Amino acid sequence: MTKNEKRQEMIRLAMAKKCINKKELSKTLNFSYPTMLSKLKDTGSFKLTEADNLCRILNVSLTELITIK
Protein backbone atom coordinates (compact mmCIF):
# COMPACT_ATOMS: atom_id res chain seq x y z
CA MET A 1 0.00 0.00 0.00
CA THR A 2 1.44 3.39 -0.99
CA LYS A 3 1.68 6.40 1.31
CA ASN A 4 -1.07 8.09 -0.71
CA GLU A 5 -3.34 5.07 -0.29
CA LYS A 6 -2.65 4.99 3.45
CA ARG A 7 -3.51 8.70 3.73
CA GLN A 8 -6.68 8.15 1.71
CA GLU A 9 -7.70 5.33 4.03
CA MET A 10 -6.94 7.45 7.11
CA ILE A 11 -9.08 10.30 5.76
CA ARG A 12 -11.86 7.93 4.68
CA LEU A 13 -12.02 6.32 8.14
CA ALA A 14 -12.01 9.70 9.88
CA MET A 15 -14.82 10.91 7.60
CA ALA A 16 -16.87 7.82 8.42
CA LYS A 17 -16.23 8.26 12.14
CA LYS A 18 -17.38 11.91 11.97
CA CYS A 19 -20.29 11.01 9.63
CA ILE A 20 -19.19 13.60 7.08
CA ASN A 21 -19.32 13.05 3.34
CA LYS A 22 -17.12 14.50 0.59
CA LYS A 23 -19.62 17.21 -0.34
CA GLU A 24 -19.91 18.41 3.25
CA LEU A 25 -16.14 18.30 3.63
CA SER A 26 -15.64 20.33 0.45
CA LYS A 27 -18.05 23.01 1.70
CA THR A 28 -16.37 23.15 5.10
CA LEU A 29 -12.93 23.52 3.50
CA ASN A 30 -14.24 26.03 0.92
CA PHE A 31 -13.28 23.82 -2.04
CA SER A 32 -15.39 23.06 -5.05
CA TYR A 33 -16.51 19.42 -5.09
CA PRO A 34 -14.27 18.55 -8.09
CA THR A 35 -11.27 20.13 -6.33
CA MET A 36 -12.02 18.14 -3.19
CA LEU A 37 -12.16 14.90 -5.19
CA SER A 38 -8.85 15.76 -6.87
CA LYS A 39 -7.15 16.47 -3.55
CA LEU A 40 -8.50 13.28 -1.99
CA LYS A 41 -7.24 11.31 -4.99
CA ASP A 42 -3.76 12.79 -4.61
CA THR A 43 -3.38 13.61 -0.93
CA GLY A 44 0.04 15.11 -1.56
CA SER A 45 -1.65 18.01 -3.34
CA PHE A 46 -3.00 19.46 -0.09
CA LYS A 47 -1.19 22.63 0.97
CA LEU A 48 -0.03 22.55 4.57
CA THR A 49 -2.77 24.93 5.72
CA GLU A 50 -5.38 22.86 3.87
CA ALA A 51 -4.09 19.64 5.46
CA ASP A 52 -4.14 21.35 8.86
CA ASN A 53 -7.77 22.43 8.37
CA LEU A 54 -8.69 18.95 7.15
CA CYS A 55 -7.14 17.37 10.24
CA ARG A 56 -8.89 19.78 12.58
CA ILE A 57 -12.27 19.03 10.98
CA LEU A 58 -11.72 15.28 11.06
CA ASN A 59 -9.98 15.30 14.45
CA VAL A 60 -6.86 13.51 13.23
CA SER A 61 -3.20 14.29 13.82
CA LEU A 62 -1.57 16.45 11.15
CA THR A 63 1.81 14.97 12.09
CA GLU A 64 0.48 11.45 11.64
CA LEU A 65 -1.09 12.34 8.28
CA ILE A 66 2.10 13.91 6.95
CA THR A 67 4.58 11.36 8.28
CA ILE A 68 2.58 8.24 7.45
CA LYS A 69 4.81 5.34 6.38
C-alpha positions as CSV (number, residue, x, y, z in Angstrom):
1,M,0.0,0.0,0.0
2,T,1.4,3.4,-1.0
3,K,1.7,6.4,1.3
4,N,-1.1,8.1,-0.7
5,E,-3.3,5.1,-0.3
6,K,-2.6,5.0,3.5
7,R,-3.5,8.7,3.7
8,Q,-6.7,8.2,1.7
9,E,-7.7,5.3,4.0
10,M,-6.9,7.4,7.1
11,I,-9.1,10.3,5.8
12,R,-11.9,7.9,4.7
13,L,-12.0,6.3,8.1
14,A,-12.0,9.7,9.9
15,M,-14.8,10.9,7.6
16,A,-16.9,7.8,8.4
17,K,-16.2,8.3,12.1
18,K,-17.4,11.9,12.0
19,C,-20.3,11.0,9.6
20,I,-19.2,13.6,7.1
21,N,-19.3,13.0,3.3
22,K,-17.1,14.5,0.6
23,K,-19.6,17.2,-0.3
24,E,-19.9,18.4,3.3
25,L,-16.1,18.3,3.6
26,S,-15.6,20.3,0.4
27,K,-18.0,23.0,1.7
28,T,-16.4,23.2,5.1
29,L,-12.9,23.5,3.5
30,N,-14.2,26.0,0.9
31,F,-13.3,23.8,-2.0
32,S,-15.4,23.1,-5.1
33,Y,-16.5,19.4,-5.1
34,P,-14.3,18.5,-8.1
35,T,-11.3,20.1,-6.3
36,M,-12.0,18.1,-3.2
37,L,-12.2,14.9,-5.2
38,S,-8.9,15.8,-6.9
39,K,-7.1,16.5,-3.5
40,L,-8.5,13.3,-2.0
41,K,-7.2,11.3,-5.0
42,D,-3.8,12.8,-4.6
43,T,-3.4,13.6,-0.9
44,G,0.0,15.1,-1.6
45,S,-1.7,18.0,-3.3
46,F,-3.0,19.5,-0.1
47,K,-1.2,22.6,1.0
48,L,0.0,22.5,4.6
49,T,-2.8,24.9,5.7
50,E,-5.4,22.9,3.9
51,A,-4.1,19.6,5.5
52,D,-4.1,21.4,8.9
53,N,-7.8,22.4,8.4
54,L,-8.7,18.9,7.2
55,C,-7.1,17.4,10.2
56,R,-8.9,19.8,12.6
57,I,-12.3,19.0,11.0
58,L,-11.7,15.3,11.1
59,N,-10.0,15.3,14.4
60,V,-6.9,13.5,13.2
61,S,-3.2,14.3,13.8
62,L,-1.6,16.4,11.2
63,T,1.8,15.0,12.1
64,E,0.5,11.4,11.6
65,L,-1.1,12.3,8.3
66,I,2.1,13.9,7.0
67,T,4.6,11.4,8.3
68,I,2.6,8.2,7.5
69,K,4.8,5.3,6.4
